Amino acid sequence: MNREFAEDWLNKLKQYWFNKEIENAVSLFKKTTYYQETPFMKPYTTYDEIKKEWQHIKEQDIKNIEFKILAIDNNTLIAEWVFERDTTIFDGIYEIKFDDELECIYFKSWEMEK
C-alpha cells in the first residue's frame, strides 16, 4: 500500500459518509471481518452487521469530516480523523488493515469528544 492508495480510500470514505451514500460506504468494508467504531463496543464481524451500523448516518447532521494519514506500515494505515456534527466535535484514530488485494479486512477506531 502507498500513500496515494490510502488517500484515495480515505477520500472515498469521507465522500460517501458526508453524502450519506450508505451502500457505497459499506462497500469499502465488504471483506472486513473485524469492525469496531469504539473500543467500548463489541466488534462487528459480518458485512450485515457493518451495513446495519452505517444506517445511523441518515440522521447525522454532518458539518465536517477530516482525515490525516499518520503512518503506513505495509498494509496497515493509521489515520487521525475529526468529525463535526450539530454542535459536537469528535476526533480519534483509525487503524485500518488491508489484505494483499488492498481490500479492508480490519477497521478499529478510537474516539473522544473534543
KOLGU-4560 file (N, C-alpha, C; in nm, 3 decimals, padded with zeros to 5 digits):
<recs>
<n_xx: 00.085 n_yy: -00.117 n_zz: 00.000 ca_xx: 00.000 ca_yy: 00.000 ca_zz: 00.000 c_xx: 00.090 c_yy: 00.124 c_zz: 00.000 mol: A seq: 1 type: MET>
<n_xx: 00.047 n_yy: 00.224 n_zz: -00.074 ca_xx: 00.121 ca_yy: 00.350 ca_zz: -00.076 c_xx: 00.030 c_yy: 00.465 c_zz: -00.032 mol: A seq: 2 type: ASN>
<n_xx: 00.088 n_yy: 00.581 n_zz: -00.017 ca_xx: 00.014 ca_yy: 00.698 ca_zz: 00.031 c_xx: -00.101 c_yy: 00.734 c_zz: -00.063 mol: A seq: 3 type: ARG>
<n_xx: -00.079 n_yy: 00.724 n_zz: -00.193 ca_xx: -00.182 ca_yy: 00.758 ca_zz: -00.291 c_xx: -00.306 c_yy: 00.670 c_zz: -00.272 mol: A seq: 4 type: GLU>
<n_xx: -00.284 n_yy: 00.539 n_zz: -00.256 ca_xx: -00.397 ca_yy: 00.449 ca_zz: -00.232 c_xx: -00.469 c_yy: 00.486 c_zz: -00.103 mol: A seq: 5 type: PHE>
<n_xx: -00.393 n_yy: 00.509 n_zz: 00.004 ca_xx: -00.451 ca_yy: 00.541 ca_zz: 00.135 c_xx: -00.534 c_yy: 00.669 c_zz: 00.128 mol: A seq: 6 type: ALA>
<n_xx: -00.480 n_yy: 00.772 n_zz: 00.063 ca_xx: -00.555 ca_yy: 00.897 ca_zz: 00.049 c_xx: -00.683 c_yy: 00.876 c_zz: -00.032 mol: A seq: 7 type: GLU>
<n_xx: -00.674 n_yy: 00.799 n_zz: -00.138 ca_xx: -00.792 ca_yy: 00.771 ca_zz: -00.221 c_xx: -00.898 c_yy: 00.697 c_zz: -00.141 mol: A seq: 8 type: ASP>
<n_xx: -00.857 n_yy: 00.596 n_zz: -00.065 ca_xx: -00.952 ca_yy: 00.517 ca_zz: 00.015 c_xx: -01.020 c_yy: 00.605 c_zz: 00.119 mol: A seq: 9 type: TRP>
<n_xx: -00.942 n_yy: 00.686 n_zz: 00.189 ca_xx: -00.999 ca_yy: 00.776 ca_zz: 00.290 c_xx: -01.089 c_yy: 00.882 c_zz: 00.226 mol: A seq: 10 type: LEU>
<n_xx: -01.051 n_yy: 00.932 n_zz: 00.109 ca_xx: -01.137 ca_yy: 01.030 ca_zz: 00.041 c_xx: -01.270 c_yy: 00.969 c_zz: 00.000 mol: A seq: 11 type: ASN>
<n_xx: -01.268 n_yy: 00.843 n_zz: -00.043 ca_xx: -01.394 ca_yy: 00.775 ca_zz: -00.075 c_xx: -01.480 c_yy: 00.762 c_zz: 00.051 mol: A seq: 12 type: LYS>
<n_xx: -01.418 n_yy: 00.719 n_zz: 00.160 ca_xx: -01.491 ca_yy: 00.706 ca_zz: 00.285 c_xx: -01.553 c_yy: 00.840 c_zz: 00.325 mol: A seq: 13 type: LEU>
<n_xx: -01.475 n_yy: 00.946 n_zz: 00.316 ca_xx: -01.523 ca_yy: 01.080 ca_zz: 00.352 c_xx: -01.641 c_yy: 01.122 c_zz: 00.263 mol: A seq: 14 type: LYS>
<n_xx: -01.625 n_yy: 01.104 n_zz: 00.134 ca_xx: -01.731 ca_yy: 01.143 ca_zz: 00.040 c_xx: -01.859 c_yy: 01.064 c_zz: 00.064 mol: A seq: 15 type: GLN>
<n_xx: -01.849 n_yy: 00.934 n_zz: 00.077 ca_xx: -01.967 ca_yy: 00.850 ca_zz: 00.098 c_xx: -02.036 c_yy: 00.883 c_zz: 00.230 mol: A seq: 16 type: TYR>
<n_xx: -01.956 n_yy: 00.903 n_zz: 00.334 ca_xx: -02.010 ca_yy: 00.935 ca_zz: 00.466 c_xx: -02.078 c_yy: 01.072 c_zz: 00.463 mol: A seq: 17 type: TRP>
<n_xx: -02.008 n_yy: 01.173 n_zz: 00.411 ca_xx: -02.061 ca_yy: 01.309 ca_zz: 00.408 c_xx: -02.191 c_yy: 01.317 c_zz: 00.327 mol: A seq: 18 type: PHE>
<n_xx: -02.195 n_yy: 01.245 n_zz: 00.215 ca_xx: -02.312 ca_yy: 01.246 ca_zz: 00.127 c_xx: -02.417 c_yy: 01.140 c_zz: 00.164 mol: A seq: 19 type: ASN>
<n_xx: -02.390 n_yy: 01.069 n_zz: 00.274 ca_xx: -02.481 ca_yy: 00.966 ca_zz: 00.326 c_xx: -02.511 c_yy: 00.858 c_zz: 00.222 mol: A seq: 20 type: LYS>
<n_xx: -02.407 n_yy: 00.821 n_zz: 00.147 ca_xx: -02.415 ca_yy: 00.714 ca_zz: 00.048 c_xx: -02.382 c_yy: 00.582 c_zz: 00.118 mol: A seq: 21 type: GLU>
<n_xx: -02.479 n_yy: 00.529 n_zz: 00.188 ca_xx: -02.456 ca_yy: 00.413 ca_zz: 00.275 c_xx: -02.406 c_yy: 00.292 c_zz: 00.198 mol: A seq: 22 type: ILE>
<n_xx: -02.468 n_yy: 00.260 n_zz: 00.087 ca_xx: -02.427 ca_yy: 00.141 ca_zz: 00.010 c_xx: -02.281 c_yy: 00.154 c_zz: -00.035 mol: A seq: 23 type: GLU>
<n_xx: -02.242 n_yy: 00.272 n_zz: -00.083 ca_xx: -02.104 ca_yy: 00.291 ca_zz: -00.125 c_xx: -02.008 c_yy: 00.285 c_zz: -00.008 mol: A seq: 24 type: ASN>
<n_xx: -02.045 n_yy: 00.347 n_zz: 00.103 ca_xx: -01.959 ca_yy: 00.344 ca_zz: 00.222 c_xx: -01.938 c_yy: 00.201 c_zz: 00.269 mol: A seq: 25 type: ALA>
<n_xx: -02.045 n_yy: 00.127 n_zz: 00.278 ca_xx: -02.036 ca_yy: -00.010 ca_zz: 00.328 c_xx: -01.957 c_yy: -00.099 c_zz: 00.231 mol: A seq: 26 type: VAL>
<n_xx: -01.960 n_yy: -00.065 n_zz: 00.103 ca_xx: -01.886 ca_yy: -00.146 ca_zz: 00.005 c_xx: -01.735 c_yy: -00.144 c_zz: 00.032 mol: A seq: 27 type: SER>
<n_xx: -01.687 n_yy: -00.042 n_zz: 00.101 ca_xx: -01.545 ca_yy: -00.037 ca_zz: 00.138 c_xx: -01.509 c_yy: -00.143 c_zz: 00.241 mol: A seq: 28 type: LEU>
<n_xx: -01.611 n_yy: -00.201 n_zz: 00.306 ca_xx: -01.589 ca_yy: -00.297 ca_zz: 00.413 c_xx: -01.641 c_yy: -00.438 c_zz: 00.378 mol: A seq: 29 type: PHE>
<n_xx: -01.656 n_yy: -00.467 n_zz: 00.250 ca_xx: -01.717 ca_yy: -00.595 ca_zz: 00.210 c_xx: -01.636 c_yy: -00.717 c_zz: 00.252 mol: A seq: 30 type: LYS>
<n_xx: -01.506 n_yy: -00.702 n_zz: 00.274 ca_xx: -01.423 ca_yy: -00.815 ca_zz: 00.318 c_xx: -01.377 c_yy: -00.800 c_zz: 00.464 mol: A seq: 31 type: LYS>
<n_xx: -01.430 n_yy: -00.701 n_zz: 00.533 ca_xx: -01.389 ca_yy: -00.673 ca_zz: 00.670 c_xx: -01.449 c_yy: -00.775 c_zz: 00.765 mol: A seq: 32 type: THR>
<n_xx: -01.364 n_yy: -00.836 n_zz: 00.845 ca_xx: -01.411 ca_yy: -00.936 ca_zz: 00.943 c_xx: -01.393 c_yy: -00.888 c_zz: 01.087 mol: A seq: 33 type: THR>
<n_xx: -01.342 n_yy: -00.766 n_zz: 01.104 ca_xx: -01.331 ca_yy: -00.704 ca_zz: 01.237 c_xx: -01.356 c_yy: -00.555 c_zz: 01.216 mol: A seq: 34 type: TYR>
<n_xx: -01.465 n_yy: -00.505 n_zz: 01.273 ca_xx: -01.503 ca_yy: -00.365 ca_zz: 01.256 c_xx: -01.549 c_yy: -00.313 c_zz: 01.390 mol: A seq: 35 type: TYR>
<n_xx: -01.476 n_yy: -00.215 n_zz: 01.444 ca_xx: -01.507 ca_yy: -00.163 ca_zz: 01.577 c_xx: -01.495 c_yy: -00.011 c_zz: 01.576 mol: A seq: 36 type: GLN>
<n_xx: -01.608 n_yy: 00.057 n_zz: 01.590 ca_xx: -01.608 ca_yy: 00.203 ca_zz: 01.586 c_xx: -01.560 c_yy: 00.266 c_zz: 01.715 mol: A seq: 37 type: GLU>
<n_xx: -01.565 n_yy: 00.193 n_zz: 01.823 ca_xx: -01.513 ca_yy: 00.241 ca_zz: 01.950 c_xx: -01.472 c_yy: 00.119 c_zz: 02.033 mol: A seq: 38 type: THR>
<n_xx: -01.365 n_yy: 00.128 n_zz: 02.110 ca_xx: -01.322 ca_yy: 00.013 ca_zz: 02.191 c_xx: -01.424 c_yy: -00.028 c_zz: 02.296 mol: A seq: 39 type: PRO>
<n_xx: -01.527 n_yy: 00.055 n_zz: 02.317 ca_xx: -01.627 ca_yy: 00.025 ca_zz: 02.420 c_xx: -01.744 c_yy: -00.056 c_zz: 02.368 mol: A seq: 40 type: PHE>
<n_xx: -01.741 n_yy: -00.091 n_zz: 02.242 ca_xx: -01.848 ca_yy: -00.172 ca_zz: 02.185 c_xx: -01.792 c_yy: -00.301 c_zz: 02.130 mol: A seq: 41 type: MET>
<n_xx: -01.877 n_yy: -00.400 n_zz: 02.120 ca_xx: -01.839 ca_yy: -00.528 ca_zz: 02.064 c_xx: -01.811 c_yy: -00.510 c_zz: 01.915 mol: A seq: 42 type: LYS>
<n_xx: -01.701 n_yy: -00.566 n_zz: 01.864 ca_xx: -01.673 ca_yy: -00.550 ca_zz: 01.721 c_xx: -01.772 c_yy: -00.629 c_zz: 01.635 mol: A seq: 43 type: PRO>
<n_xx: -01.798 n_yy: -00.573 n_zz: 01.518 ca_xx: -01.882 ca_yy: -00.643 ca_zz: 01.420 c_xx: -01.791 c_yy: -00.733 c_zz: 01.338 mol: A seq: 44 type: TYR>
<n_xx: -01.841 n_yy: -00.849 n_zz: 01.301 ca_xx: -01.760 ca_yy: -00.946 ca_zz: 01.228 c_xx: -01.824 c_yy: -00.990 c_zz: 01.097 mol: A seq: 45 type: THR>
<n_xx: -01.941 n_yy: -00.934 n_zz: 01.064 ca_xx: -02.005 ca_yy: -00.970 ca_zz: 00.938 c_xx: -02.042 c_yy: -00.843 c_zz: 00.861 mol: A seq: 46 type: THR>
<n_xx: -02.053 n_yy: -00.859 n_zz: 00.732 ca_xx: -02.091 ca_yy: -00.748 ca_zz: 00.644 c_xx: -02.229 c_yy: -00.694 c_zz: 00.682 mol: A seq: 47 type: TYR>
<n_xx: -02.323 n_yy: -00.782 n_zz: 00.715 ca_xx: -02.458 ca_yy: -00.738 ca_zz: 00.752 c_xx: -02.457 c_yy: -00.653 c_zz: 00.878 mol: A seq: 48 type: ASP>
<n_xx: -02.375 n_yy: -00.688 n_zz: 00.976 ca_xx: -02.364 ca_yy: -00.608 ca_zz: 01.098 c_xx: -02.308 c_yy: -00.470 c_zz: 01.067 mol: A seq: 49 type: GLU>
<n_xx: -02.207 n_yy: -00.465 n_zz: 00.981 ca_xx: -02.146 ca_yy: -00.337 ca_zz: 00.944 c_xx: -02.248 c_yy: -00.252 c_zz: 00.869 mol: A seq: 50 type: ILE>
<n_xx: -02.319 n_yy: -00.313 n_zz: 00.777 ca_xx: -02.420 ca_yy: -00.242 ca_zz: 00.699 c_xx: -02.529 c_yy: -00.184 c_zz: 00.790 mol: A seq: 51 type: LYS>
<n_xx: -02.571 n_yy: -00.259 n_zz: 00.889 ca_xx: -02.671 ca_yy: -00.212 ca_zz: 00.984 c_xx: -02.618 c_yy: -00.093 c_zz: 01.065 mol: A seq: 52 type: LYS>
<n_xx: -02.492 n_yy: -00.100 n_zz: 01.107 ca_xx: -02.431 ca_yy: 00.009 ca_zz: 01.184 c_xx: -02.429 c_yy: 00.139 c_zz: 01.103 mol: A seq: 53 type: GLU>
<n_xx: -02.404 n_yy: 00.131 n_zz: 00.975 ca_xx: -02.394 ca_yy: 00.252 ca_zz: 00.891 c_xx: -02.529 c_yy: 00.319 c_zz: 00.869 mol: A seq: 54 type: TRP>
<n_xx: -02.638 n_yy: 00.254 n_zz: 00.899 ca_xx: -02.769 ca_yy: 00.314 ca_zz: 00.879 c_xx: -02.789 c_yy: 00.440 c_zz: 00.964 mol: A seq: 55 type: GLN>
<n_xx: -02.717 n_yy: 00.449 n_zz: 01.077 ca_xx: -02.736 ca_yy: 00.564 ca_zz: 01.167 c_xx: -02.690 c_yy: 00.696 c_zz: 01.107 mol: A seq: 56 type: HIS>
<n_xx: -02.611 n_yy: 00.694 n_zz: 00.999 ca_xx: -02.565 ca_yy: 00.822 ca_zz: 00.943 c_xx: -02.679 c_yy: 00.899 c_zz: 00.876 mol: A seq: 57 type: ILE>
<n_xx: -02.790 n_yy: 00.832 n_zz: 00.850 ca_xx: -02.905 ca_yy: 00.900 ca_zz: 00.789 c_xx: -02.951 c_yy: 01.018 c_zz: 00.874 mol: A seq: 58 type: LYS>
<n_xx: -02.940 n_yy: 01.005 n_zz: 01.007 ca_xx: -02.987 ca_yy: 01.109 ca_zz: 01.099 c_xx: -02.878 c_yy: 01.206 c_zz: 01.141 mol: A seq: 59 type: GLU>
<n_xx: -02.756 n_yy: 01.187 n_zz: 01.097 ca_xx: -02.647 ca_yy: 01.275 ca_zz: 01.138 c_xx: -02.654 c_yy: 01.408 c_zz: 01.064 mol: A seq: 60 type: GLN>
<n_xx: -02.639 n_yy: 01.516 n_zz: 01.138 ca_xx: -02.627 ca_yy: 01.648 ca_zz: 01.078 c_xx: -02.477 c_yy: 01.676 c_zz: 01.063 mol: A seq: 61 type: ASP>
<n_xx: -02.422 n_yy: 01.630 n_zz: 00.952 ca_xx: -02.277 ca_yy: 01.633 ca_zz: 00.930 c_xx: -02.233 c_yy: 01.773 c_zz: 00.888 mol: A seq: 62 type: ILE>
<n_xx: -02.139 n_yy: 01.828 n_zz: 00.962 ca_xx: -02.082 ca_yy: 01.959 ca_zz: 00.930 c_xx: -01.947 c_yy: 01.946 c_zz: 00.860 mol: A seq: 63 type: LYS>
<n_xx: -01.864 n_yy: 01.853 n_zz: 00.908 ca_xx: -01.730 ca_yy: 01.838 ca_zz: 00.852 c_xx: -01.672 c_yy: 01.702 c_zz: 00.888 mol: A seq: 64 type: ASN>
<n_xx: -01.592 n_yy: 01.649 n_zz: 00.797 ca_xx: -01.516 ca_yy: 01.525 ca_zz: 00.820 c_xx: -01.376 c_yy: 01.549 c_zz: 00.764 mol: A seq: 65 type: ILE>
<n_xx: -01.275 n_yy: 01.521 n_zz: 00.845 ca_xx: -01.136 ca_yy: 01.537 ca_zz: 00.800 c_xx: -01.055 c_yy: 01.414 c_zz: 00.838 mol: A seq: 66 type: GLU>
<n_xx: -00.962 n_yy: 01.377 n_zz: 00.751 ca_xx: -00.870 ca_yy: 01.266 ca_zz: 00.778 c_xx: -00.727 c_yy: 01.313 c_zz: 00.755 mol: A seq: 67 type: PHE>
<n_xx: -00.636 n_yy: 01.261 n_zz: 00.835 ca_xx: -00.493 ca_yy: 01.289 ca_zz: 00.817 c_xx: -00.417 c_yy: 01.159 c_zz: 00.836 mol: A seq: 68 type: LYS>
<n_xx: -00.339 n_yy: 01.121 n_zz: 00.737 ca_xx: -00.259 ca_yy: 00.999 ca_zz: 00.746 c_xx: -00.144 c_yy: 01.023 c_zz: 00.843 mol: A seq: 69 type: ILE>
<n_xx: -00.132 n_yy: 00.935 n_zz: 00.941 ca_xx: -00.023 ca_yy: 00.943 ca_zz: 01.038 c_xx: 00.089 c_yy: 00.845 c_zz: 01.007 mol: A seq: 70 type: LEU>
<n_xx: 00.051 n_yy: 00.725 n_zz: 00.957 ca_xx: 00.153 ca_yy: 00.624 ca_zz: 00.928 c_xx: 00.096 c_yy: 00.518 c_zz: 00.834 mol: A seq: 71 type: ALA>
<n_xx: 00.186 n_yy: 00.464 n_zz: 00.755 ca_xx: 00.155 ca_yy: 00.348 ca_zz: 00.671 c_xx: 00.266 c_yy: 00.247 c_zz: 00.695 mol: A seq: 72 type: ILE>
<n_xx: 00.230 n_yy: 00.127 n_zz: 00.734 ca_xx: 00.325 ca_yy: 00.020 ca_zz: 00.759 c_xx: 00.277 c_yy: -00.103 c_zz: 00.686 mol: A seq: 73 type: ASP>
<n_xx: 00.341 n_yy: -00.134 n_zz: 00.575 ca_xx: 00.296 ca_yy: -00.243 ca_zz: 00.488 c_xx: 00.151 c_yy: -00.219 c_zz: 00.450 mol: A seq: 74 type: ASN>
<n_xx: 00.060 n_yy: -00.305 n_zz: 00.494 ca_xx: -00.081 ca_yy: -00.291 ca_zz: 00.459 c_xx: -00.166 c_yy: -00.238 c_zz: 00.574 mol: A seq: 75 type: ASN>
<n_xx: -00.102 n_yy: -00.168 n_zz: 00.667 ca_xx: -00.174 ca_yy: -00.108 ca_zz: 00.779 c_xx: -00.166 c_yy: 00.044 c_zz: 00.768 mol: A seq: 76 type: THR>
<n_xx: -00.281 n_yy: 00.107 n_zz: 00.782 ca_xx: -00.292 ca_yy: 00.252 ca_zz: 00.775 c_xx: -00.338 c_yy: 00.305 c_zz: 00.911 mol: A seq: 77 type: LEU>
<n_xx: -00.268 n_yy: 00.405 n_zz: 00.961 ca_xx: -00.308 ca_yy: 00.475 ca_zz: 01.083 c_xx: -00.343 c_yy: 00.617 c_zz: 01.041 mol: A seq: 78 type: ILE>
<n_xx: -00.466 n_yy: 00.659 n_zz: 01.073 ca_xx: -00.511 ca_yy: 00.792 ca_zz: 01.033 c_xx: -00.581 c_yy: 00.860 c_zz: 01.149 mol: A seq: 79 type: ALA>
<n_xx: -00.561 n_yy: 00.991 n_zz: 01.157 ca_xx: -00.634 ca_yy: 01.073 ca_zz: 01.253 c_xx: -00.762 c_yy: 01.120 c_zz: 01.184 mol: A seq: 80 type: GLU>
<n_xx: -00.869 n_yy: 01.131 n_zz: 01.258 ca_xx: -00.994 ca_yy: 01.180 ca_zz: 01.200 c_xx: -01.060 c_yy: 01.281 c_zz: 01.292 mol: A seq: 81 type: TRP>
<n_xx: -01.137 n_yy: 01.371 n_zz: 01.230 ca_xx: -01.218 ca_yy: 01.469 ca_zz: 01.302 c_xx: -01.356 c_yy: 01.467 c_zz: 01.237 mol: A seq: 82 type: VAL>
<n_xx: -01.458 n_yy: 01.458 n_zz: 01.320 ca_xx: -01.596 ca_yy: 01.453 ca_zz: 01.273 c_xx: -01.676 c_yy: 01.558 c_zz: 01.350 mol: A seq: 83 type: PHE>
<n_xx: -01.733 n_yy: 01.651 n_zz: 01.276 ca_xx: -01.812 ca_yy: 01.756 ca_zz: 01.338 c_xx: -01.957 c_yy: 01.742 c_zz: 01.294 mol: A seq: 84 type: GLU>
<n_xx: -02.046 n_yy: 01.738 n_zz: 01.393 ca_xx: -02.189 ca_yy: 01.732 ca_zz: 01.365 c_xx: -02.261 c_yy: 01.820 c_zz: 01.465 mol: A seq: 85 type: ARG>
<n_xx: -02.375 n_yy: 01.874 n_zz: 01.424 ca_xx: -02.452 ca_yy: 01.961 ca_zz: 01.512 c_xx: -02.357 c_yy: 02.057 c_zz: 01.583 mol: A seq: 86 type: ASP>
<n_xx: -02.349 n_yy: 02.046 n_zz: 01.714 ca_xx: -02.258 ca_yy: 02.131 ca_zz: 01.792 c_xx: -02.148 c_yy: 02.049 c_zz: 01.858 mol: A seq: 87 type: THR>
<n_xx: -02.133 n_yy: 01.923 n_zz: 01.816 ca_xx: -02.037 ca_yy: 01.832 ca_zz: 01.878 c_xx: -01.924 c_yy: 01.801 c_zz: 01.781 mol: A seq: 88 type: THR>
<n_xx: -01.802 n_yy: 01.798 n_zz: 01.833 ca_xx: -01.686 ca_yy: 01.759 ca_zz: 01.752 c_xx: -01.622 c_yy: 01.638 c_zz: 01.818 mol: A seq: 89 type: ILE>
<n_xx: -01.597 n_yy: 01.536 n_zz: 01.738 ca_xx: -01.527 ca_yy: 01.416 ca_zz: 01.783 c_xx: -01.396 c_yy: 01.405 c_zz: 01.707 mol: A seq: 90 type: PHE>
<n_xx: -01.295 n_yy: 01.348 n_zz: 01.770 ca_xx: -01.174 ca_yy: 01.316 ca_zz: 01.698 c_xx: -01.120 c_yy: 01.184 c_zz: 01.749 mol: A seq: 91 type: ASP>
<n_xx: -01.030 n_yy: 01.128 n_zz: 01.672 ca_xx: -00.975 ca_yy: 00.999 ca_zz: 01.711 c_xx: -00.875 c_yy: 00.946 c_zz: 01.610 mol: A seq: 92 type: GLY>
<n_xx: -00.851 n_yy: 00.818 n_zz: 01.622 ca_xx: -00.753 ca_yy: 00.748 ca_zz: 01.539 c_xx: -00.819 c_yy: 00.625 c_zz: 01.478 mol: A seq: 93 type: ILE>
<n_xx: -00.789 n_yy: 00.600 n_zz: 01.351 ca_xx: -00.829 ca_yy: 00.476 ca_zz: 01.283 c_xx: -00.706 c_yy: 00.387 c_zz: 01.266 mol: A seq: 94 type: TYR>
<n_xx: -00.725 n_yy: 00.258 n_zz: 01.287 ca_xx: -00.629 ca_yy: 00.157 ca_zz: 01.247 c_xx: -00.701 c_yy: 00.073 c_zz: 01.143 mol: A seq: 95 type: GLU>
<n_xx: -00.652 n_yy: 00.073 n_zz: 01.020 ca_xx: -00.717 ca_yy: 00.004 ca_zz: 00.910 c_xx: -00.616 c_yy: -00.089 c_zz: 00.845 mol: A seq: 96 type: ILE>
<n_xx: -00.652 n_yy: -00.216 n_zz: 00.834 ca_xx: -00.563 ca_yy: -00.315 ca_zz: 00.772 c_xx: -00.626 c_yy: -00.364 c_zz: 00.642 mol: A seq: 97 type: LYS>
<n_xx: -00.540 n_yy: -00.384 n_zz: 00.543 ca_xx: -00.581 ca_yy: -00.429 ca_zz: 00.412 c_xx: -00.514 c_yy: -00.561 c_zz: 00.378 mol: A seq: 98 type: PHE>
<n_xx: -00.581 n_yy: -00.643 n_zz: 00.298 ca_xx: -00.519 ca_yy: -00.767 ca_zz: 00.253 c_xx: -00.429 c_yy: -00.737 c_zz: 00.132 mol: A seq: 99 type: ASP>
<n_xx: -00.374 n_yy: -00.840 n_zz: 00.072 ca_xx: -00.282 ca_yy: -00.820 ca_zz: -00.040 c_xx: -00.350 c_yy: -00.764 c_zz: -00.164 mol: A seq: 100 type: ASP>
<n_xx: -00.483 n_yy: -00.775 n_zz: -00.173 ca_xx: -00.559 ca_yy: -00.717 ca_zz: -00.284 c_xx: -00.606 c_yy: -00.575 c_zz: -00.249 mol: A seq: 101 type: GLU>
<n_xx: -00.560 n_yy: -00.525 n_zz: -00.134 ca_xx: -00.594 ca_yy: -00.391 ca_zz: -00.084 c_xx: -00.742 c_yy: -00.374 c_zz: -00.055 mol: A seq: 102 type: LEU>
<n_xx: -00.802 n_yy: -00.481 n_zz: -00.005 ca_xx: -00.938 ca_yy: -00.476 ca_zz: 00.047 c_xx: -00.930 c_yy: -00.462 c_zz: 00.198 mol: A seq: 103 type: GLU>
<n_xx: -01.012 n_yy: -00.376 n_zz: 00.255 ca_xx: -01.013 ca_yy: -00.357 ca_zz: 00.400 c_xx: -01.060 c_yy: -00.485 c_zz: 00.468 mol: A seq: 104 type: CYS>
<n_xx: -00.980 n_yy: -00.535 n_zz: 00.562 ca_xx: -01.017 ca_yy: -00.657 ca_zz: 00.635 c_xx: -01.029 c_yy: -00.631 c_zz: 00.786 mol: A seq: 105 type: ILE>
<n_xx: -00.983 n_yy: -00.514 n_zz: 00.831 ca_xx: -00.982 ca_yy: -00.482 ca_zz: 00.975 c_xx: -00.997 c_yy: -00.332 c_zz: 00.989 mol: A seq: 106 type: TYR>
<n_xx: -01.089 n_yy: -00.289 n_zz: 01.078 ca_xx: -01.112 ca_yy: -00.147 ca_zz: 01.099 c_xx: -01.139 c_yy: -00.124 c_zz: 01.246 mol: A seq: 107 type: PHE>
<n_xx: -01.055 n_yy: -00.044 n_zz: 01.310 ca_xx: -01.074 ca_yy: -00.013 ca_zz: 01.452 c_xx: -01.058 c_yy: 00.137 c_zz: 01.471 mol: A seq: 108 type: LYS>
<n_xx: -01.145 n_yy: 00.194 n_zz: 01.551 ca_xx: -01.145 ca_yy: 00.337 ca_zz: 01.575 c_xx: -01.141 c_yy: 00.366 c_zz: 01.725 mol: A seq: 109 type: SER>
<n_xx: -01.065 n_yy: 00.469 n_zz: 01.759 ca_xx: -01.067 ca_yy: 00.523 ca_zz: 01.894 c_xx: -01.120 c_yy: 00.664 c_zz: 01.880 mol: A seq: 110 type: TRP>
<n_xx: -01.205 n_yy: 00.704 n_zz: 01.973 ca_xx: -01.265 ca_yy: 00.837 ca_zz: 01.960 c_xx: -01.281 c_yy: 00.903 c_zz: 02.095 mol: A seq: 111 type: GLU>
<n_xx: -01.294 n_yy: 01.035 n_zz: 02.091 ca_xx: -01.329 ca_yy: 01.111 ca_zz: 02.209 c_xx: -01.395 c_yy: 01.241 c_zz: 02.165 mol: A seq: 112 type: MET>
<n_xx: -01.477 n_yy: 01.294 n_zz: 02.250 ca_xx: -01.540 ca_yy: 01.421 ca_zz: 02.221 c_xx: -01.442 c_yy: 01.532 c_zz: 02.251 mol: A seq: 113 type: GLU>
<n_xx: -01.431 n_yy: 01.627 n_zz: 02.158 ca_xx: -01.337 ca_yy: 01.739 ca_zz: 02.176 c_xx: -01.394 c_yy: 01.838 c_zz: 02.275 mol: A seq: 114 type: LYS>
</recs>
